[in-house]
Amino acid sequence: MKLPLSVIVLTMNEALHLERCLKSVADIASELVVIDSGSTDGTADIAVRCGATVHVHTFVNQADQMNWALANVPMKGTWVLRLDADEYLLPELRAEMEATLGVVPASVGGFLMKRRVYFMGRWMRHGGYYPMWILRLWRNGAATCEAREMDEHMVVTAGEIQRLSNDFVDENLNDLSWWTEKHNKFSSREVRVALAEDRAATDARLGSEVEKRRRAKHAYAGLPLFFRVIWYFTYRFVVRLGFLDGKEGLIFHTLQGFWYRFLVDAKIYEVLRKERMAKSK
């Protein structure tokens, strides 16, 4: 059954994932919208073949791209669903959306959904990584994206927020070389954000799942460099049972929970060291 649902996907060279993503929503969505950043791998052709409308816009960051789309691309659906190209809906979630969206009260502005991360083909069920509640479904016109360079989320501007009980999946099929290169770039962006937030007042809006995680991130930011990395990895891998995710979990939690966080701290240290040296001259 087609729902009054517009699905929006931001892409840049996502030929490996896009068809899987769009096929997972094709049966229920009345509209598929792809915002492409100039892909050269046939992403746009795949989108058209799957029935999507493609719009091309120069990429600045995720938040800018999403807000451009919301402001410039008319969405036909009563509801809007945001997916990344390497994500897809599970059948149980599709069925729940079919049963829910037609009867949801007008007072509801959006829904939190559970993200299930797969790494090297294995579900990362432990280490505090599941369930991860994220607002991905909202009433058309009732949400905007935070203007953040990193860790941007949709914010409902009108109506209450409810939850859907079933999962969508985040499963990137690229190899570890791609993963580490991507996170190396992420780390540089996170350093800029971390230093900017440390030096300016932040508007911490409390209450939602995202804001709870953000409070925890601010608490983490107050701990000493490098020590906090060891503490976080120990908490995640031992206390939150990340070791139960097997060899794939060992790789994932070590890379994402230790190596990446250590790289961020090393780059912060490098910036602060250069600033100290400049001041001492």
Buried (B, 14 or more C-beta within 10 A) or exposed (E): EEBBBBBBBBBBBBBBBBBBBBEBBBEBBBBBBBBBBEBEBEBBEBBEEBEBBBBEBEBEBBBBBBBBBBEEBEBEBBBBBBBBBBBBBBEEBBEBBBEBBEEBEEEBBBBBBBBBBBBBEBBBBBBBBBBBBBBBBBBBEBBBBBEEBBBBBBBBEEBEBBEBEBBBBBBBEEEEEEBBEEBEEBBEBBBBBBBEBEEEEEEEEEEBBBBEBBEEEEEEEEEEEBEBBEEBBBBBBEEBBBBEBEEBBEBBBBBBBBBBBBBBBBBBEEEEEEEEEEEEE
